[in-house]
Amino acid sequence: MRSAKVVKILVVHNNERDRLAYLTPRLRHLIEGLKAAGTGASLQLVGPDVDLIAENRFDDDFPNRLRRAIEASSMFYSAAVDNPRLTWRHKRLLQYARHFAVHLMRYRRSIRIEQEVLYAHAFCWRESVRAGEQAIVLESDAIVHEHTLAGLLAILKYLQSSCASTARHYVDLAGGCDRDRTLSSWCFKNEYGCKDIEMSVDGRKLILHKLPRLTPNTVGGYLISPALAADLLTFVQDTRPMLPPDWALNSFAARGRDADVLCIHTSPTLFSQGSSVGAYRSTIGRARWEREIQA
């Protein structure tokens, strides 16, 4: 693996010109700031025409919807029983059945849409592996803040000094949906192994939450090491999960493949996910639907 002083920034997009017009110049400015501080960085846009998407197209049919219902329910069940505060496991079996019914009968997002997003992220993981560099993966609705640069530099410095024995790490950078609910979950509690590290970054307090297990929220923005990216890429290629990328990461963790993964969340987040905070309206359904019916 190359020095932690090099990072690739990859943006998963769906040709949304307005979002890219906002995001691209801000990321280029961010890269200039990283380079001025001694951290090499590059920018790559990952659109809907990348090879992994073209090579992995799945029909939105009943067998695939059934697979998704089974995999999603299993993922939620495994995460639930992993909770050390759980006292009645039989209740979780009822919840498993409920999740299965909901994801089979009521969850309407297209399999093909979700697989396009998953394999766009898998493309980013492959780029990280090929370059031997850490990757910052952002979705196109990411919002850059004034504290983003200073926070990134602090996190990269921390990872470089603290992860000599932990090659696999994942840092949630954008929070995403259900942020408050995620922060109140058991894995953010000190008594269950969470360690909070406070930093002063340009006069702001930045808290790093070191979690006892891999716990992604949504994948609107995250930093990943090439070693973990390689494992996730292999997992997706081997199992071909019928899941969106955030659920695929949770499924990866639920199968016990997250041993020795350093997972960090930050407060405040270094980016925001625009479609979660209301700054953007998600176009994942409409834009891809239009492309799908034209195919």
RODO-2510 file (C-alpha; in nm, 4 decimals, decimal comma):
residues 295
     n   res          X          Y          Z
     1     m     0,0000     0,0000     0,0000
     2     r     0,1258     0,3454    -0,0805
     3     s     0,1691     0,6186     0,1715
     4     a    -0,1417     0,7448     0,3479
     5     k    -0,0387     1,0839     0,2136
     6     v    -0,2072     0,9972    -0,1188
     7     v    -0,5828     0,9805    -0,1691
     8     k    -0,8181     0,9392    -0,4639
     9     i    -1,1493     1,1257    -0,4644
    10     l    -1,4156     0,9483    -0,6699
    11     v    -1,7625     1,0872    -0,7363
    12     v    -2,0473     0,8495    -0,8220
    13     h    -2,2900     1,0403    -1,0424
    14     n    -2,5755     0,9953    -1,2853
    15     n    -2,4828     1,2789    -1,5238
    16     e    -2,6569     1,5367    -1,3036
    17     r    -2,5091     1,8526    -1,4548
    18     d    -2,6276     2,0863    -1,1799
    19     r    -2,4759     1,8786    -0,9027
    20     l    -2,1483     1,8264    -1,0856
    21     a    -2,1318     2,1971    -1,1633
    22     y    -2,1534     2,2628    -0,7884
    23     l    -1,9339     1,9791    -0,6692
    24     t    -1,6466     1,9525    -0,9176
    25     p    -1,4898     2,2984    -0,8650
    26     r    -1,5203     2,2645    -0,4878
    27     l    -1,3479     1,9281    -0,4952
    28     r    -1,0710     2,0656    -0,7155
    29     h    -1,0234     2,3435    -0,4610
    30     l    -1,0188     2,0801    -0,1879
    31     i    -0,7513     1,8871    -0,3775
    32     e    -0,5393     2,2019    -0,4057
    33     g    -0,5646     2,2428    -0,0284
    34     l    -0,4690     1,8791     0,0309
    35     k    -0,1687     1,9093    -0,1998
    36     a    -0,0570     2,2326    -0,0336
    37     a    -0,0548     2,0418     0,2958
    38     g     0,1540     1,7609     0,1489
    39     t    -0,1222     1,5128     0,0636
    40     g    -0,1368     1,4050    -0,2988
    41     a    -0,4902     1,3815    -0,4347
    42     s    -0,6750     1,3236    -0,7607
    43     l    -1,0349     1,3459    -0,8802
    44     q    -1,2232     1,0895    -1,0875
    45     l    -1,5886     1,1005    -1,1937
    46     v    -1,7669     0,7655    -1,1992
    47     g    -2,0716     0,7794    -1,4241
    48     p    -2,3355     0,5264    -1,5317
    49     d    -2,1240     0,4067    -1,8256
    50     v    -1,8410     0,2381    -1,6322
    51     d    -1,7611    -0,1211    -1,7235
    52     l    -1,8710    -0,2893    -1,3994
    53     i    -2,2224    -0,1515    -1,4419
    54     a    -2,2424    -0,2641    -1,8049
    55     e    -2,1170    -0,6112    -1,7110
    56     n    -2,3581    -0,6580    -1,4210
    57     r    -2,7112    -0,5787    -1,5260
    58     f    -2,9904    -0,7535    -1,3427
    59     d    -3,3567    -0,7734    -1,4372
    60     d    -3,6124    -0,6299    -1,2002
    61     d    -3,7963    -0,9621    -1,1865
    62     f    -3,9518    -1,1745    -0,9122
    63     p    -3,6526    -1,4094    -0,8522
    64     n    -3,4216    -1,1121    -0,7939
    65     r    -3,6785    -0,9374    -0,5751
    66     l    -3,7093    -1,2571    -0,3734
    67     r    -3,3311    -1,2716    -0,3345
    68     r    -3,3257    -0,9095    -0,2218
    69     a    -3,5985    -0,9728     0,0367
    70     i    -3,4075    -1,2698     0,1781
    71     e    -3,0708    -1,0908     0,1837
    72     a    -3,2078    -0,7666     0,3257
    73     s    -3,4010    -0,9494     0,5975
    74     s    -3,0960    -1,1577     0,6875
    75     m    -2,8822    -0,8453     0,7069
    76     f    -3,1279    -0,6667     0,9370
    77     y    -3,1690    -0,9785     1,1522
    78     s    -2,7925    -1,0294     1,1919
    79     a    -2,7452    -0,6646     1,2882
    80     a    -3,0260    -0,6937     1,5437
    81     v    -2,8995    -1,0071     1,7184
    82     d    -2,5486    -0,8593     1,7275
    83     n    -2,6836    -0,5935     1,9644
    84     p    -2,5498    -0,6747     2,3149
    85     r    -2,8581    -0,5140     2,4695
    86     l    -3,0892    -0,7642     2,3012
    87     t    -3,2898    -0,9683     2,5540
    88     w    -3,5601    -1,1418     2,3483
    89     r    -3,4287    -1,3027     2,0333
    90     h    -3,7621    -1,4610     1,9379
    91     k    -3,8993    -1,1130     1,8767
    92     r    -3,6266    -1,0648     1,6159
    93     l    -3,7542    -1,3683     1,4253
    94     l    -4,0900    -1,1958     1,3967
    95     q    -3,9143    -0,8821     1,2784
    96     y    -3,7234    -1,0921     1,0220
    97     a    -4,0557    -1,2150     0,8821
    98     r    -4,1895    -0,8610     0,8745
    99     h    -3,8774    -0,7287     0,6956
   100     f    -3,9050    -1,0098     0,4426
   101     a    -4,2693    -0,9311     0,3649
   102     v    -4,2056    -0,5562     0,3397
   103     h    -3,9040    -0,5913     0,1100
   104     l    -4,0782    -0,8428    -0,1114
   105     m    -4,4207    -0,6809    -0,1405
   106     r    -4,3831    -0,3091    -0,0681
   107     y    -4,0238    -0,2078    -0,1435
   108     r    -4,0514    -0,0817    -0,5002
   109     r    -3,7089     0,0528    -0,5942
   110     s    -3,5830    -0,1142    -0,9097
   111     i    -3,3288    -0,3944    -0,8733
   112     r    -3,1503    -0,2576    -1,1772
   113     i    -3,1234     0,0896    -1,0237
   114     e    -2,9790    -0,0421    -0,6994
   115     q    -2,7324    -0,2655    -0,8807
   116     e    -2,6103     0,0273    -1,0903
   117     v    -2,5311     0,2177    -0,7713
   118     l    -2,3684    -0,0857    -0,6089
   119     y    -2,1402    -0,1520    -0,9049
   120     a    -2,0508     0,2154    -0,9338
   121     h    -1,9202     0,1912    -0,5771
   122     a    -1,7506    -0,1400    -0,6630
   123     f    -1,5772     0,0424    -0,9488
   124     c    -1,4466     0,2956    -0,6945
   125     w    -1,3190     0,0126    -0,4741
   126     r    -1,1404    -0,1400    -0,7726
   127     e    -0,9774     0,1952    -0,8536
   128     s    -0,8535     0,2196    -0,4957
   129     v    -0,7079    -0,1311    -0,5161
   130     r    -0,5421    -0,0726    -0,8528
   131     a    -0,3823     0,2524    -0,7384
   132     g    -0,2958     0,1215    -0,3928
   133     e    -0,4401     0,4438    -0,2540
   134     q    -0,7049     0,5383    -0,0022
   135     a    -1,0269     0,6479    -0,1683
   136     i    -1,2792     0,9103    -0,0710
   137     v    -1,6009     0,7991    -0,2373
   138     l    -1,8749     1,0598    -0,2685
   139     e    -2,2155     1,0498    -0,4289
   140     s    -2,3037     1,3469    -0,6432
   141     d    -2,5288     1,5138    -0,3852
   142     a    -2,2360     1,5645    -0,1453
   143     i    -2,2011     1,9091     0,0097
   144     v    -1,8566     2,0490     0,0929
   145     h    -1,8178     2,2571     0,4106
   146     e    -1,5661     2,5119     0,5315
   147     h    -1,4276     2,2588     0,7802
   148     t    -1,3979     1,9763     0,5238
   149     l    -1,0324     2,0325     0,4316
   150     a    -0,9041     2,0738     0,7868
   151     g    -1,1070     1,7744     0,9023
   152     l    -0,9767     1,5535     0,6233
   153     l    -0,6176     1,6474     0,6990
   154     a    -0,6713     1,5664     1,0667
   155     i    -0,8267     1,2279     0,9880
   156     l    -0,5565     1,1348     0,7364
   157     k    -0,2895     1,2260     0,9884
   158     y    -0,4623     1,0200     1,2562
   159     l    -0,4960     0,7180     1,0261
   160     q    -0,1331     0,7401     0,9223
   161     s    -0,0123     0,7482     1,2834
   162     s    -0,2587     0,5018     1,4339
   163     c    -0,3224     0,2312     1,1777
   164     a     0,0113     0,0610     1,1309
   165     s    -0,1478    -0,2675     1,2420
   166     t    -0,4915    -0,2022     1,0863
   167     a    -0,4758    -0,1952     0,7087
   168     r    -0,8544    -0,2064     0,6715
   169     h    -1,0384     0,1095     0,7675
   170     y    -1,3654     0,2850     0,6849
   171     v    -1,4510     0,6425     0,7812
   172     d    -1,8065     0,7679     0,7378
   173     l    -1,7761     1,1256     0,6097
   174     a    -2,1290     1,2353     0,5229
   175     g    -2,3698     1,0908     0,7786
   176     g    -2,6675     1,0422     0,5520
   177     c    -3,0199     0,9448     0,6447
   178     d    -3,1203     0,8563     1,0006
   179     r    -2,8094     1,0270     1,1379
   180     d    -2,9621     1,0859     1,4820
   181     r    -3,0860     0,7281     1,5027
   182     t    -2,7430     0,5960     1,4072
   183     l    -2,5679     0,8071     1,6710
   184     s    -2,8018     0,6697     1,9393
   185     s    -2,7419     0,3036     1,8478
   186     w    -2,5591     0,0681     2,0841
   187     c    -2,2300     0,0722     1,8940
   188     f    -2,1857     0,4446     1,9747
   189     k    -2,2009     0,3717     2,3476
   190     n    -1,8731     0,3703     2,5404
   191     e    -1,9808     0,0729     2,7521
   192     y    -1,9964    -0,1424     2,4390
   193     g    -1,6531    -0,0499     2,3069
   194     c    -1,6950     0,2850     2,1313
   195     k    -1,4044     0,5223     2,1909
   196     d    -1,4494     0,8949     2,1307
   197     i    -1,1449     1,0990     2,0367
   198     e    -1,1761     1,4771     2,0521
   199     m    -0,9669     1,6962     1,8243
   200     s    -0,9425     2,0696     1,7803
   201     v    -0,9476     2,1481     1,4089
   202     d    -0,9217     2,5156     1,3151
   203     g    -1,0887     2,6094     1,6413
   204     r    -1,3706     2,3591     1,5935
   205     k    -1,4245     2,0443     1,7962
   206     l    -1,4094     1,7307     1,5852
   207     i    -1,5025     1,3997     1,7474
   208     l    -1,3898     1,0687     1,6002
   209     h    -1,6167     0,7822     1,7074
   210     k    -1,4144     0,4590     1,6889
   211     l    -1,6792     0,1874     1,6730
   212     p    -1,6544    -0,1765     1,7825
   213     r    -1,7768    -0,3002     1,4449
   214     l    -1,8145    -0,1889     1,0848
   215     t    -2,1256     0,0304     1,0870
   216     p    -2,1991     0,2277     0,7707
   217     n    -2,5042     0,4494     0,7615
   218     t    -2,5616     0,5563     0,4032
   219     v    -2,2749     0,5739     0,1558
   220     g    -2,3077     0,9360     0,0474
   221     g    -1,9466     0,9925     0,1501
   222     y    -1,6796     0,7728     0,3046
   223     l    -1,3043     0,7122     0,3121
   224     i    -1,1836     0,3566     0,2571
   225     s    -0,8441     0,1883     0,2591
   226     p    -0,7351    -0,0197    -0,0427
   227     a    -0,7152    -0,3334     0,1736
   228     l    -1,0805    -0,3055     0,2783
   229     a    -1,1779    -0,1995    -0,0737
   230     a    -1,0211    -0,5213    -0,2047
   231     d    -1,2214    -0,7323     0,0411
   232     l    -1,5474    -0,5547    -0,0427
   233     l    -1,4832    -0,5915    -0,4149
   234     t    -1,4214    -0,9649    -0,3727
   235     f    -1,7348    -0,9968    -0,1584
   236     v    -1,9514    -0,8292    -0,4226
   237     q    -1,7988    -1,0259    -0,7090
   238     d    -1,8370    -1,3569    -0,5253
   239     t    -2,1848    -1,3129    -0,3771
   240     r    -2,3402    -1,0632    -0,6236
   241     p    -2,5786    -0,9319    -0,3568
   242     m    -2,9157    -0,7928    -0,4620
   243     l    -2,8610    -0,4979    -0,2303
   244     p    -2,7733    -0,1272    -0,2519
   245     p    -2,4148    -0,0443    -0,1488
   246     d    -2,4839     0,0560     0,2123
   247     w    -2,6780    -0,2648     0,2749
   248     a    -2,4055    -0,4632     0,0976
   249     l    -2,1513    -0,3228     0,3464
   250     n    -2,3796    -0,4212     0,6335
   251     s    -2,4182    -0,7686     0,4841
   252     f    -2,0391    -0,7919     0,4583
   253     a    -2,0151    -0,7078     0,8293
   254     a    -2,3013    -0,9405     0,9243
   255     r    -2,1127    -1,2340     0,7762
   256     g    -1,8237    -1,1707     1,0133
   257     r    -1,5910    -1,0290     0,7497
   258     d    -1,5344    -0,7059     0,9414
   259     a    -1,2807    -0,8444     1,1906
   260     d    -0,9948    -0,5963     1,2395
   261     v    -1,1771    -0,3250     1,0425
   262     l    -1,1324     0,0168     1,1993
   263     c    -1,4637     0,2003     1,1598
   264     i    -1,4823     0,5720     1,2399
   265     h    -1,7698     0,8190     1,2245
   266     t    -1,7204     1,1905     1,2783
   267     s    -1,9171     1,4613     1,4544
   268     p    -1,9736     1,6891     1,2783
   269     t    -1,9578     1,5123     0,9449
   270     l    -1,7012     1,6502     0,7002
   271     f    -1,9494     1,6424     0,4118
   272     s    -2,3282     1,6371     0,4085
   273     q    -2,5510     1,4236     0,1913
   274     g    -2,7689     1,6746     0,0133
   275     s    -3,0641     1,4470    -0,0542
   276     s    -3,0799     1,3613     0,3189
   277     v    -3,0629     1,7171     0,4533
   278     g    -3,2969     1,8569     0,1894
   279     a    -3,0448     2,0579    -0,0131
   280     y    -3,1062     1,8357    -0,3155
   281     r    -3,3892     1,6196    -0,4323
   282     s    -3,2659     1,2726    -0,5184
   283     t    -3,2825     1,1885    -0,8887
   284     i    -3,1842     0,8242    -0,8539
   285     g    -3,5309     0,7016    -0,9487
   286     r    -3,6332     0,9384    -1,2239
   287     a    -3,3086     0,9716    -1,4179
   288     r    -3,2258     0,6030    -1,4188
   289     w    -3,5871     0,5122    -1,4935
   290     e    -3,5771     0,7313    -1,8028
   291     r    -3,2550     0,5643    -1,9166
   292     e    -3,3933     0,2201    -1,8404
   293     i    -3,7067     0,2538    -2,0524
   294     q    -3,4967     0,3828    -2,3390
   295     a    -3,2637     0,0797    -2,3267
***
